[in-house]
Amino acid sequence: MHWEEDITLKNIELFRAAMLKFTAGSVDYFVLDLKPIQYINSAGLGIIAESVMNMRKQQKDMAISGIGQSIEEIFAIVKFTAFIKLFPDIEAAINFFEAAQNDNPSIC
């Protein structure tokens, strides 16, 4: 999913609904592309963390791509890098998941 605007109080419910729609689907993995994003509020961080945990409960996985320097700094502060895969672009994330599935067809 490509999200195109900063995640703030004004659009947090739209972001929550979009994340639920994509992570609750029948996909084995999910990539959230944040390329143009410069800011994520704490509620947005919580939604991302909750989405990762929900995907893992379903034996699925999630990654984030396209983060800029400001988002990378936020993710480092809140230690997202310890439990979420980060990629420079969406293609790298998709390639990672496809290679993992080819190496181990049971991986989700």
DSSP file (Angstrom, degrees, kcal/mol; ACC not computed):
  #  RESIDUE AA STRUCTURE BP1 BP2  ACC     N-H-->O    O-->H-N    N-H-->O    O-->H-N    TCO  KAPPA ALPHA  PHI   PSI    X-CA   Y-CA   Z-CA
    1    1 A M              0   0    0      0, 0.0    32,-3.5     0, 0.0     2,-0.6   0.000 360.0 360.0 360.0 134.4    0.0    0.0    0.0
    2    2 A H  B     -a   33   0A   0     30,-0.2     2,-0.5    32,-0.1    32,-0.2  -0.902 360.0-163.9-103.1 117.9    1.3    3.4   -0.9
    3    3 A W        -     0   0    0     30,-2.4    34,-0.3    -2,-0.6     4,-0.1  -0.895   3.3-170.8-102.9 130.3    0.4    6.1    1.6
    4    4 A E        +     0   0    0     -2,-0.5     2,-0.3    32,-0.1    -1,-0.1   0.441  55.4  51.6-108.1  -0.9    0.9    9.6    0.2
    5    5 A E  S    S-     0   0    0      6,-0.1    32,-0.1    32,-0.1     3,-0.0  -0.952  90.0 -83.8-137.0 158.0    0.5   12.1    3.0
    6    6 A D        -     0   0    0     -2,-0.3     2,-0.9    30,-0.1    34,-0.2  -0.197  46.6-117.5 -53.5 147.5    1.9   12.7    6.5
    7    7 A I  B     +d   40   0B   0     32,-2.4    34,-2.0    -4,-0.1     2,-0.2  -0.815  55.5 145.7 -97.2 108.0    0.0   10.7    9.1
    8    8 A T    >>  -     0   0    0     -2,-0.9     3,-1.1    32,-0.2     4,-0.9  -0.680  65.8 -82.8-132.2-179.5   -1.6   13.1   11.5
    9    9 A L  T 34 S+     0   0    0      1,-0.2     3,-0.4    -2,-0.2     4,-0.4   0.825 121.8  62.5 -58.0 -32.6   -4.7   13.6   13.6
   10   10 A K  T 34 S+     0   0    0      1,-0.2    -1,-0.2     2,-0.1     4,-0.1   0.760 120.0  20.5 -69.7 -23.7   -6.6   14.8   10.6
   11   11 A N  T <> S+     0   0    0     -3,-1.1     4,-2.3     2,-0.1    -1,-0.2   0.248  87.2 110.4-128.4  14.6   -6.2   11.5    8.7
   12   12 A I  H  X S+     0   0    0     -4,-0.9     4,-2.7    -3,-0.4     5,-0.2   0.869  80.4  51.2 -62.7 -37.4   -5.4    8.9   11.3
   13   13 A E  H  > S+     0   0    0     -4,-0.4     4,-2.4     2,-0.2    -1,-0.2   0.871 109.6  50.2 -70.0 -34.9   -8.8    7.1   11.0
   14   14 A L  H  > S+     0   0    0      2,-0.2     4,-2.4     1,-0.2    -2,-0.2   0.906 112.1  48.4 -64.9 -40.9   -8.4    6.8    7.2
   15   15 A F  H  X S+     0   0    0     -4,-2.3     4,-2.6     2,-0.2    -2,-0.2   0.927 111.1  50.1 -64.1 -45.1   -4.9    5.4    7.8
   16   16 A R  H  X S+     0   0    0     -4,-2.7     4,-2.5     1,-0.2    -2,-0.2   0.929 112.1  47.6 -58.6 -46.7   -6.2    2.9   10.4
   17   17 A A  H  X S+     0   0    0     -4,-2.4     4,-2.4     1,-0.2    -1,-0.2   0.901 112.2  49.3 -63.5 -41.7   -9.0    1.8    8.0
   18   18 A A  H  X S+     0   0    0     -4,-2.4     4,-2.1     2,-0.2     5,-0.2   0.915 111.6  48.8 -64.7 -42.4   -6.6    1.4    5.1
   19   19 A M  H  X S+     0   0    0     -4,-2.6     4,-2.8     1,-0.2     5,-0.3   0.919 111.9  48.9 -64.1 -43.1   -4.1   -0.7    7.2
   20   20 A L  H  X S+     0   0    0     -4,-2.5     4,-1.9    -5,-0.2    -2,-0.2   0.914 109.8  52.7 -62.0 -42.6   -6.9   -2.9    8.5
   21   21 A K  H  < S+     0   0    0     -4,-2.4     4,-0.3    -5,-0.2    -1,-0.2   0.929 116.9  36.7 -59.2 -47.0   -8.2   -3.5    4.9
   22   22 A F  H >< S+     0   0    0     -4,-2.1     3,-0.7     1,-0.2     5,-0.3   0.886 118.7  46.3 -78.3 -38.6   -4.8   -4.5    3.6
   23   23 A T  H 3< S+     0   0    0     -4,-2.8    -1,-0.2     1,-0.2    -2,-0.2   0.746 109.9  54.3 -78.7 -21.0   -3.5   -6.5    6.6
   24   24 A A  T 3< S+     0   0    0     -4,-1.9    -1,-0.2    -5,-0.3    -2,-0.2   0.522  92.9  98.5 -86.7  -5.2   -6.8   -8.4    7.1
   25   25 A G  S <  S-     0   0    0     -3,-0.7    -3,-0.1    -4,-0.3    -4,-0.0   0.067  93.1 -94.2 -73.1-172.7   -6.8   -9.6    3.5
   26   26 A S  S    S+     0   0    0      2,-0.0     2,-0.1     3,-0.0    -1,-0.1   0.196  80.0 124.6 -92.5  16.0   -5.6  -13.0    2.2
   27   27 A V        -     0   0    0     -5,-0.3     3,-0.1     1,-0.1    81,-0.0  -0.428  58.2-142.8 -76.3 151.9   -2.1  -11.8    1.4
   28   28 A D  S    S+     0   0    0      1,-0.2    33,-1.6    -2,-0.1     2,-0.3   0.760  85.3  13.2 -82.6 -27.5    1.0  -13.6    2.8
   29   29 A Y  E     - b   0  61A   0     31,-0.2     2,-0.4     2,-0.0    33,-0.2  -0.968  65.8-151.5-146.4 161.7    2.9  -10.3    3.2
   30   30 A F  E     - b   0  62A   0     31,-1.6    33,-2.3    -2,-0.3     2,-0.5  -0.999   2.7-159.4-139.0 134.2    2.2   -6.6    3.1
   31   31 A V  E     - b   0  63A   0     -2,-0.4     2,-0.7    31,-0.2    33,-0.2  -0.971   4.8-158.5-118.1 123.7    4.4   -3.7    2.2
   32   32 A L  E     - b   0  64A   0     31,-2.7    33,-2.5    -2,-0.5     2,-0.6  -0.897  11.5-154.9 -99.2 114.2    3.6   -0.2    3.4
   33   33 A D  E     +ab   2  65A   0    -32,-3.5   -30,-2.4    -2,-0.7    33,-0.2  -0.816  20.5 171.4 -95.1 119.1    5.3    2.3    1.2
   34   34 A L    >   +     0   0    0     31,-3.0     3,-1.7    -2,-0.6    34,-0.3  -0.039  24.3 140.3-113.7  29.4    5.9    5.7    2.9
   35   35 A K  T 3  S+     0   0    0      1,-0.3    -1,-0.2    32,-0.1   -31,-0.1   0.841  75.1  33.1 -48.1 -51.7    8.1    7.3    0.3
   36   36 A P  T 3  S+     0   0    0      0, 0.0    -1,-0.3     0, 0.0     2,-0.2   0.540  92.7 116.9 -86.0  -0.6    6.7   10.9    0.4
   37   37 A I    <   +     0   0    0     -3,-1.7    31,-0.5   -34,-0.3    34,-0.3  -0.417  29.6 168.8 -74.8 136.0    6.0   10.9    4.2
   38   38 A Q        +     0   0    0      1,-0.3     2,-0.3    -2,-0.2    -1,-0.1   0.522  66.2  35.0-114.6 -15.2    7.9   13.3    6.5
   39   39 A Y        +     0   0    0     35,-0.0   -32,-2.4    32,-0.0     2,-0.4  -0.998  49.6 179.5-147.8 137.8    5.8   12.9    9.7
   40   40 A I  B     -d    7   0B   0     -2,-0.3   -32,-0.2   -34,-0.2   -34,-0.1  -0.989  23.8-140.3-133.6 126.5    4.0   10.1   11.6
   41   41 A N     >  -     0   0    0    -34,-2.0     4,-2.0    -2,-0.4     3,-0.2  -0.266  33.6 -97.0 -79.0 174.5    2.2   10.9   14.8
   42   42 A S  H  > S+     0   0    0      1,-0.2     4,-2.2     2,-0.2     5,-0.1   0.837 124.0  55.7 -63.9 -33.4    2.3    8.4   17.8
   43   43 A A  H  > S+     0   0    0      2,-0.2     4,-2.2     1,-0.2    -1,-0.2   0.901 107.1  50.5 -65.1 -39.2   -1.1    7.0   16.9
   44   44 A G  H  > S+     0   0    0     -3,-0.2     4,-2.2     2,-0.2    -2,-0.2   0.899 108.9  51.0 -63.6 -41.3    0.2    6.2   13.4
   45   45 A L  H  X S+     0   0    0     -4,-2.0     4,-2.6     1,-0.2    -2,-0.2   0.903 109.7  51.2 -61.3 -41.0    3.2    4.5   14.9
   46   46 A G  H  X S+     0   0    0     -4,-2.2     4,-2.7     2,-0.2    -2,-0.2   0.892 108.4  50.9 -63.4 -40.3    0.8    2.5   17.1
   47   47 A I  H  X S+     0   0    0     -4,-2.2     4,-2.3     2,-0.2    -1,-0.2   0.908 111.1  48.6 -64.1 -42.2   -1.3    1.4   14.1
   48   48 A I  H  X S+     0   0    0     -4,-2.2     4,-2.3     2,-0.2    -2,-0.2   0.945 113.2  46.7 -63.1 -47.4    1.8    0.3   12.3
   49   49 A A  H  X S+     0   0    0     -4,-2.6     4,-2.2     1,-0.2    -2,-0.2   0.918 113.2  49.0 -61.4 -44.0    3.1   -1.7   15.3
   50   50 A E  H  X S+     0   0    0     -4,-2.7     4,-2.6     1,-0.2    -1,-0.2   0.889 109.6  52.8 -62.5 -39.4   -0.4   -3.3   15.8
   51   51 A S  H  X S+     0   0    0     -4,-2.3     4,-2.4     2,-0.2    -2,-0.2   0.908 108.3  50.0 -63.5 -42.4   -0.6   -4.2   12.1
   52   52 A V  H  X S+     0   0    0     -4,-2.3     4,-2.3     2,-0.2    -2,-0.2   0.939 112.6  47.1 -60.5 -46.9    2.8   -6.0   12.3
   53   53 A M  H  X S+     0   0    0     -4,-2.2     4,-2.0     1,-0.2    -2,-0.2   0.901 112.2  49.7 -64.1 -41.3    1.7   -7.9   15.4
   54   54 A N  H  X S+     0   0    0     -4,-2.6     4,-1.1     2,-0.2    -1,-0.2   0.897 110.2  50.8 -64.9 -39.8   -1.6   -8.9   13.8
   55   55 A M  H ><>S+     0   0    0     -4,-2.4     5,-2.7     1,-0.2     3,-0.6   0.925 110.4  49.4 -62.5 -43.5    0.1  -10.1   10.6
   56   56 A R  H ><5S+     0   0    0     -4,-2.3     3,-1.9     1,-0.2    -1,-0.2   0.852 103.5  59.1 -67.1 -33.9    2.5  -12.2   12.6
   57   57 A K  H 3<5S+     0   0    0     -4,-2.0    -1,-0.2     1,-0.3    -2,-0.2   0.819 107.8  47.7 -61.4 -28.6   -0.4  -13.8   14.6
   58   58 A Q  T <<5S-     0   0    0     -4,-1.1    -1,-0.3    -3,-0.6    -2,-0.2   0.249 123.2-109.8 -92.9  11.0   -1.7  -14.9   11.2
   59   59 A Q  T < 5S+     0   0    0     -3,-1.9    -3,-0.2     1,-0.2     2,-0.2   0.874  82.9 119.5  58.5  40.8    1.8  -16.2   10.3
   60   60 A K      < -     0   0    0     -5,-2.7     2,-0.3    -8,-0.1    -1,-0.2  -0.670  52.8-134.4-120.6 177.7    2.2  -13.4    7.8
   61   61 A D  E     -b   29   0A   0    -33,-1.6   -31,-1.6    47,-1.1     2,-0.3  -0.930  10.0-159.9-139.3 162.6    4.7  -10.7    7.5
   62   62 A M  E     -b   30   0A   0     -2,-0.3    23,-0.8   -33,-0.2     2,-0.3  -0.986   7.2-177.4-141.7 147.9    4.9   -6.9    6.9
   63   63 A A  E     -bc  31  85A   0    -33,-2.3   -31,-2.7    -2,-0.3     2,-0.4  -0.930  18.6-134.2-139.6 164.5    7.6   -4.5    5.8
   64   64 A I  E     -bc  32  86A   0     21,-2.7    23,-2.4    -2,-0.3     2,-0.3  -0.972  23.4-173.5-122.4 137.6    8.0   -0.8    5.3
   65   65 A S  E     +bc  33  87A   0    -33,-2.5   -31,-3.0    -2,-0.4    24,-0.1  -0.859  53.9  29.1-126.3 162.2    9.6    0.8    2.2
   66   66 A G        +     0   0    0     21,-1.2     2,-0.3    -2,-0.3   -29,-0.2   0.751  67.6 168.4  69.9  28.7   10.6    4.2    1.0
   67   67 A I        -     0   0    0     20,-0.6    -1,-0.2    -3,-0.2   -32,-0.1  -0.548  23.3-142.6 -79.5 140.0   11.2    5.9    4.4
   68   68 A G     >  -     0   0    0    -31,-0.5     4,-2.6   -34,-0.3     5,-0.2  -0.283  34.0 -89.5 -87.6 179.8   13.0    9.2    4.3
   69   69 A Q  H  > S+     0   0    0      1,-0.2     4,-2.2     2,-0.2     5,-0.2   0.885 124.1  51.4 -61.5 -41.9   15.5   10.5    6.8
   70   70 A S  H  > S+     0   0    0      1,-0.2     4,-1.8     2,-0.2    -1,-0.2   0.905 113.8  43.9 -65.8 -40.0   13.0   12.0    9.2
   71   71 A I  H  > S+     0   0    0    -34,-0.3     4,-2.9     2,-0.2    -1,-0.2   0.882 110.7  55.3 -70.8 -37.6   10.9    8.8    9.4
   72   72 A E  H  X S+     0   0    0     -4,-2.6     4,-2.1     1,-0.2    -2,-0.2   0.899 107.8  49.9 -60.3 -40.1   14.0    6.7    9.7
   73   73 A E  H  X S+     0   0    0     -4,-2.2     4,-2.2     2,-0.2    -1,-0.2   0.911 111.0  48.5 -64.7 -42.8   15.0    8.8   12.8
   74   74 A I  H  X S+     0   0    0     -4,-1.8     4,-2.2     1,-0.2    -2,-0.2   0.935 111.3  50.2 -62.0 -46.1   11.6    8.4   14.3
   75   75 A F  H  <>S+     0   0    0     -4,-2.9     5,-2.4     1,-0.2     6,-0.7   0.868 110.0  50.8 -61.7 -36.8   11.7    4.6   13.7
   76   76 A A  H ><5S+     0   0    0     -4,-2.1     3,-0.8     3,-0.2    -1,-0.2   0.909 109.1  51.2 -67.1 -41.4   15.2    4.4   15.3
   77   77 A I  H 3<5S+     0   0    0     -4,-2.2    -2,-0.2     1,-0.2    -1,-0.2   0.910 115.9  40.2 -61.9 -43.4   14.0    6.3   18.4
   78   78 A V  T 3<5S-     0   0    0     -4,-2.2    -1,-0.2    -5,-0.1    -2,-0.2   0.361 112.0-120.3 -91.0   6.4   11.0    4.0   18.9
   79   79 A K  T X 5 +     0   0    0     -3,-0.8     3,-1.4    -4,-0.3     4,-0.3   0.769  62.7 146.2  65.0  29.2   13.0    0.9   18.0
   80   80 A F  G >>< +     0   0    0     -5,-2.4     4,-1.9     1,-0.3     3,-1.8   0.830  63.2  70.7 -62.4 -30.6   10.9   -0.1   15.1
   81   81 A T  G 34 S+     0   0    0     -6,-0.7    -1,-0.3     1,-0.3     5,-0.1   0.688  88.3  65.1 -62.4 -15.9   14.0   -1.4   13.4
   82   82 A A  G <4 S+     0   0    0     -3,-1.4    -1,-0.3     1,-0.1    -2,-0.2   0.731 120.6  14.7 -78.2 -22.1   14.1   -4.2   15.9
   83   83 A F  T <4 S+     0   0    0     -3,-1.8     2,-0.4    -4,-0.3    -2,-0.2   0.411 114.1  68.7-136.6   3.0   10.8   -5.8   14.7
   84   84 A I  S  < S-     0   0    0     -4,-1.9     2,-0.3   -23,-0.0    -1,-0.1  -0.991  74.4-126.6-126.5 132.6    9.9   -4.3   11.3
   85   85 A K  E     -c   63   0A   0    -23,-0.8   -21,-2.7    -2,-0.4     2,-0.4  -0.599  26.9-160.1 -74.8 132.4   11.8   -5.0    8.1
   86   86 A L  E     -c   64   0A   0     -2,-0.3   -21,-0.2   -23,-0.2     3,-0.0  -0.941  10.0-177.5-117.9 138.0   12.7   -1.7    6.3
   87   87 A F  E     -c   65   0A   0    -23,-2.4   -21,-1.2    -2,-0.4   -20,-0.6  -0.953  34.3-125.4-133.3 151.5   13.6   -1.4    2.6
   88   88 A P  S    S+     0   0    0      0, 0.0     2,-0.3     0, 0.0   -23,-0.1   0.825  93.0   3.4 -66.6 -30.6   14.8    1.5    0.5
   89   89 A D  S  > S-     0   0    0    -24,-0.1     4,-1.6   -23,-0.1     3,-0.3  -0.958  77.0-103.8-150.7 167.5   12.0    1.0   -2.0
   90   90 A I  H  > S+     0   0    0     -2,-0.3     4,-2.6     1,-0.2     5,-0.2   0.837 115.9  59.4 -65.4 -33.8    8.9   -1.2   -2.6
   91   91 A E  H  > S+     0   0    0      1,-0.2     4,-2.7     2,-0.2    -1,-0.2   0.911 104.5  49.9 -62.2 -41.9   10.7   -3.3   -5.2
   92   92 A A  H  > S+     0   0    0     -3,-0.3     4,-2.0     2,-0.2    -1,-0.2   0.890 111.6  49.3 -63.6 -39.3   13.4   -4.4   -2.7
   93   93 A A  H  X S+     0   0    0     -4,-1.6     4,-2.2     2,-0.2    -2,-0.2   0.936 112.5  46.2 -65.8 -46.5   10.7   -5.3   -0.2
   94   94 A I  H  X S+     0   0    0     -4,-2.6     4,-2.8     1,-0.2     5,-0.2   0.916 111.5  52.3 -63.2 -42.9    8.8   -7.4   -2.7
   95   95 A N  H  X S+     0   0    0     -4,-2.7     4,-2.4    -5,-0.2    -1,-0.2   0.898 108.2  52.2 -59.7 -40.5   11.9   -9.1   -4.0
   96   96 A F  H  X S+     0   0    0     -4,-2.0     4,-2.3     2,-0.2    -2,-0.2   0.949 112.8  43.2 -60.0 -50.0   12.8  -10.0   -0.4
   97   97 A F  H  X S+     0   0    0     -4,-2.2     4,-2.3     1,-0.2    -2,-0.2   0.899 114.2  50.1 -66.6 -40.4    9.4  -11.6    0.3
   98   98 A E  H  X S+     0   0    0     -4,-2.8     4,-2.0     2,-0.2    -1,-0.2   0.905 111.9  48.1 -65.4 -39.9    9.3  -13.4   -3.1
   99   99 A A  H  X S+     0   0    0     -4,-2.4     4,-2.3    -5,-0.2    -2,-0.2   0.901 111.1  51.2 -65.2 -40.5   12.9  -14.8   -2.6
  100  100 A A  H  X S+     0   0    0     -4,-2.3     4,-1.9     1,-0.2     7,-0.3   0.897 110.6  48.4 -64.2 -39.9   11.9  -15.9    0.9
  101  101 A Q  H  < S+     0   0    0     -4,-2.3    -1,-0.2     2,-0.2    -2,-0.2   0.872 111.7  49.7 -68.6 -35.9    8.8  -17.7   -0.4
  102  102 A N  H  < S+     0   0    0     -4,-2.0    -2,-0.2     1,-0.2    -1,-0.2   0.871 113.1  46.5 -69.0 -36.4   10.9  -19.4   -3.2
  103  103 A D  H  < S+     0   0    0     -4,-2.3    -2,-0.2     1,-0.3    -1,-0.2   0.832 133.9  14.8 -72.5 -32.6   13.5  -20.6   -0.6
  104  104 A N    ><  -     0   0    0     -4,-1.9     3,-2.9    -5,-0.2    -1,-0.3  -0.763  68.2-164.0-145.2  91.3   10.8  -21.8    1.8
  105  105 A P  T 3  S+     0   0    0      0, 0.0    -4,-0.1     0, 0.0    -3,-0.1   0.674  88.7  61.6 -55.9 -18.0    7.3  -22.2    0.3
  106  106 A S  T 3  S+     0   0    0      2,-0.0     2,-0.1    -5,-0.0    -5,-0.1   0.592  80.1 107.0 -85.2  -8.5    5.8  -22.4    3.7
  107  107 A I    <         0   0    0     -3,-2.9   -47,-0.1    -7,-0.3    -3,-0.1  -0.432 360.0 360.0 -71.1 143.4    7.0  -18.9    4.7
  108  108 A C              0   0    0     -2,-0.1   -47,-1.1   -48,-0.1    -1,-0.1   0.326 360.0 360.0-120.4 360.0    4.4  -16.2    4.9
